[in-house]
Amino acid sequence: MVTGGAFVTFEGIDGSGKSTQARRLAGLVRAQGREVVQTREPGGSPGAEEIRRLLVEGATDRWSAETEILLFTAARRDHLEKVIRPGVAAGKVVISDRFADSTRVYQGAARGELRQVVDNLHALMIGTEPDLTFVIDMDPEAALARGLARNSGEDRFEEFGAGFQTRLRQGFLDLAAEQPARFRVIDGARSEDAVAAEIAEHWQAAFG
């Protein structure tokens, strides 16, 4: 059980509901009397938010997977320096909607055999892993329909299509299998309240 600062992340394919569940966990933790930093990737700090726009908007072929890895790593480094490390050091619970696992899956697995490149850059420039990671698992077709329906203007990755989302889903499940101590896979094909209740149980078990 951890009583000081903590770093918790939410992962999953686009439209899985992870952003909603990150907000709900943040509300629960605040209600328990702990300070929370709620953040996201790409983004989370002023510099990283500027890089975010380069990544999530525009045509699918705007960047190669290799260029995306560099952009994501640059944004993550700024986020780490300005938000994550200071928050955890101050005893706060930092809850992030995505972190390095997304890059491992999106660029390292689903868009080419670049996982080693992602891991090498992560070791050199980031060197931090979450204390706990929730993967919200959902059928790719249903999640894609939900994601595109948002019409957010940040749908560059959704536009790669259902096949891409299927590869992403498997990538997240493979990561969770590799590191079972850190990951919790949550069935997202249920009501929002049911998903939140299971996440709350895992939170209590890990951090009290």
C-alpha positions as CSV (number, residue, x, y, z in Angstrom):
1,M,0.0,0.0,0.0
2,V,1.3,3.4,-1.0
3,T,0.5,6.5,1.2
4,G,2.7,9.1,-0.5
5,G,2.7,10.3,-4.1
6,A,1.6,7.9,-6.8
7,F,1.5,7.7,-10.5
8,V,-1.5,6.0,-12.1
9,T,-2.2,5.8,-15.9
10,F,-5.1,4.8,-18.1
11,E,-4.6,3.1,-21.4
12,G,-6.7,1.6,-24.2
13,I,-7.8,2.0,-27.8
14,D,-9.6,5.2,-28.9
15,G,-13.2,5.4,-27.7
16,S,-12.7,2.8,-25.0
17,G,-13.9,5.1,-22.2
18,K,-10.5,5.5,-20.5
19,S,-10.7,9.3,-20.3
20,T,-14.0,9.1,-18.5
21,Q,-12.7,6.5,-16.1
22,A,-9.6,8.6,-15.4
23,R,-11.8,11.5,-14.4
24,R,-14.0,9.3,-12.2
25,L,-11.0,7.9,-10.4
26,A,-9.6,11.4,-9.9
27,G,-12.9,12.4,-8.3
28,L,-12.9,9.4,-6.0
29,V,-9.3,10.0,-4.9
30,R,-10.1,13.7,-4.2
31,A,-13.1,12.6,-2.1
32,Q,-10.8,10.5,0.0
33,G,-8.9,13.7,0.9
34,R,-5.8,13.3,-1.3
35,E,-4.5,15.9,-3.7
36,V,-4.8,14.9,-7.4
37,V,-3.1,16.0,-10.5
38,Q,-5.3,15.0,-13.5
39,T,-3.4,15.1,-16.8
40,R,-3.1,13.5,-20.2
41,E,-0.8,12.6,-23.1
42,P,0.2,13.7,-25.5
43,G,0.1,17.0,-23.6
44,G,-0.3,17.7,-20.0
45,S,2.1,20.7,-19.9
46,P,2.2,23.8,-22.0
47,G,5.0,22.6,-24.3
48,A,3.6,19.1,-24.6
49,E,0.2,20.5,-25.5
50,E,1.8,22.4,-28.5
51,I,3.3,19.1,-29.7
52,R,-0.1,17.3,-29.2
53,R,-1.6,19.4,-31.9
54,L,1.0,18.2,-34.4
55,L,0.3,14.6,-33.5
56,V,-3.5,14.3,-33.3
57,E,-4.6,16.6,-36.1
58,G,-4.0,16.3,-39.9
59,A,-3.7,13.5,-42.4
60,T,-2.9,10.0,-41.4
61,D,0.3,10.2,-43.5
62,R,1.5,13.4,-41.9
63,W,4.3,11.7,-40.0
64,S,6.1,8.4,-40.2
65,A,6.0,6.2,-37.2
66,E,9.7,7.0,-36.5
67,T,8.9,10.8,-36.4
68,E,5.9,10.2,-34.2
69,I,8.1,8.4,-31.7
70,L,10.4,11.4,-31.5
71,L,7.5,13.8,-31.1
72,F,5.8,11.7,-28.4
73,T,9.1,11.4,-26.5
74,A,9.7,15.1,-26.6
75,A,6.2,15.8,-25.3
76,R,6.6,13.2,-22.6
77,R,9.9,14.6,-21.4
78,D,8.3,18.0,-20.9
79,H,5.3,16.5,-19.2
80,L,7.5,14.4,-16.9
81,E,9.7,17.4,-15.9
82,K,6.8,19.9,-15.4
83,V,4.0,17.8,-14.1
84,I,4.5,14.2,-13.2
85,R,7.7,14.2,-11.2
86,P,6.8,17.4,-9.2
87,G,3.4,16.1,-8.5
88,V,4.6,12.7,-7.1
89,A,7.4,14.4,-5.2
90,A,4.8,16.6,-3.5
91,G,2.9,13.6,-2.3
92,K,0.1,14.0,-4.9
93,V,-1.7,11.3,-6.9
94,V,-0.9,11.9,-10.6
95,I,-3.5,10.3,-12.9
96,S,-2.7,10.4,-16.6
97,D,-4.9,9.6,-19.6
98,R,-2.1,7.7,-21.5
99,F,1.6,7.5,-21.0
100,A,4.5,5.5,-22.5
101,D,2.5,2.4,-23.0
102,S,0.5,4.1,-25.7
103,T,3.7,4.8,-27.7
104,R,4.9,1.2,-27.2
105,V,1.7,0.0,-28.8
106,Y,0.7,2.7,-31.3
107,Q,4.2,3.3,-32.8
108,G,6.2,0.3,-31.5
109,A,3.8,-2.5,-32.4
110,A,0.8,-1.4,-34.5
111,R,2.7,0.7,-37.0
112,G,5.9,-1.3,-37.5
113,E,8.5,-3.3,-35.7
114,L,9.7,-0.3,-33.7
115,R,9.2,-1.5,-30.1
116,Q,12.9,-1.6,-29.4
117,V,13.4,1.9,-30.6
118,V,10.6,3.1,-28.3
119,D,12.0,1.2,-25.4
120,N,15.5,2.5,-26.0
121,L,14.3,6.2,-26.2
122,H,12.2,5.7,-23.1
123,A,15.1,4.3,-21.1
124,L,17.3,7.3,-22.2
125,M,14.9,10.1,-21.9
126,I,12.0,9.1,-19.6
127,G,13.1,6.3,-17.3
128,T,9.8,6.3,-15.4
129,E,7.0,3.8,-15.2
130,P,3.6,4.2,-13.5
131,D,2.8,2.5,-10.2
132,L,-0.5,1.2,-11.6
133,T,-1.9,1.1,-15.1
134,F,-5.5,0.4,-16.1
135,V,-6.2,-0.9,-19.6
136,I,-9.8,-0.3,-20.5
137,D,-10.5,-3.2,-23.0
138,M,-13.3,-2.9,-25.5
139,D,-14.3,-4.3,-28.9
140,P,-12.5,-2.3,-31.5
141,E,-15.5,-1.8,-33.8
142,A,-17.6,-0.4,-31.0
143,A,-14.8,1.8,-29.6
144,L,-14.0,3.2,-33.1
145,A,-17.7,4.1,-33.7
146,R,-17.8,5.9,-30.3
147,G,-14.5,7.7,-31.0
148,L,-15.4,9.0,-34.4
149,A,-18.9,10.0,-33.1
150,R,-17.1,12.5,-30.8
151,N,-16.1,14.5,-33.9
152,S,-13.4,16.1,-31.8
153,G,-11.1,17.1,-34.7
154,E,-8.4,15.0,-33.0
155,D,-9.2,11.8,-34.8
156,R,-6.1,11.2,-36.9
157,F,-5.4,7.8,-35.3
158,E,-9.1,6.7,-35.5
159,E,-8.9,7.3,-39.2
160,F,-6.4,4.5,-39.6
161,G,-9.5,2.3,-39.3
162,A,-10.8,-0.8,-37.5
163,G,-7.8,-3.1,-38.5
164,F,-5.4,-0.7,-36.8
165,Q,-7.6,-0.5,-33.7
166,T,-7.7,-4.3,-33.5
167,R,-3.9,-4.4,-33.6
168,L,-3.8,-1.7,-30.9
169,R,-6.1,-3.7,-28.7
170,Q,-3.9,-6.8,-28.9
171,G,-0.9,-4.7,-28.2
172,F,-2.3,-3.4,-25.0
173,L,-3.3,-6.9,-23.9
174,D,0.2,-8.2,-24.7
175,L,1.7,-5.5,-22.6
176,A,-0.5,-6.3,-19.7
177,A,0.5,-10.0,-20.0
178,E,4.1,-9.0,-19.9
179,Q,3.8,-6.9,-16.7
180,P,0.9,-8.3,-14.7
181,A,2.1,-6.7,-11.4
182,R,1.5,-3.2,-12.9
183,F,-1.4,-3.7,-15.2
184,R,-5.1,-4.2,-14.5
185,V,-7.2,-5.1,-17.6
186,I,-10.8,-3.8,-17.2
187,D,-13.7,-5.0,-19.3
188,G,-15.0,-1.7,-20.8
189,A,-18.1,-3.2,-22.5
190,R,-20.2,-2.6,-19.3
191,S,-21.9,0.4,-17.8
192,E,-19.8,3.3,-16.9
193,D,-20.7,2.8,-13.2
194,A,-19.7,-0.9,-13.3
195,V,-16.3,-0.1,-14.8
196,A,-15.7,2.6,-12.3
197,A,-16.6,0.3,-9.4
198,E,-14.1,-2.3,-10.4
199,I,-11.4,0.4,-10.9
200,A,-12.2,1.7,-7.4
201,E,-11.7,-1.8,-5.9
202,H,-8.2,-2.1,-7.5
203,W,-7.3,1.4,-6.4
204,Q,-8.3,0.6,-2.8
205,A,-6.3,-2.6,-2.9
206,A,-3.2,-0.9,-4.2
207,F,-3.2,2.4,-2.4
208,G,-5.9,2.4,0.2
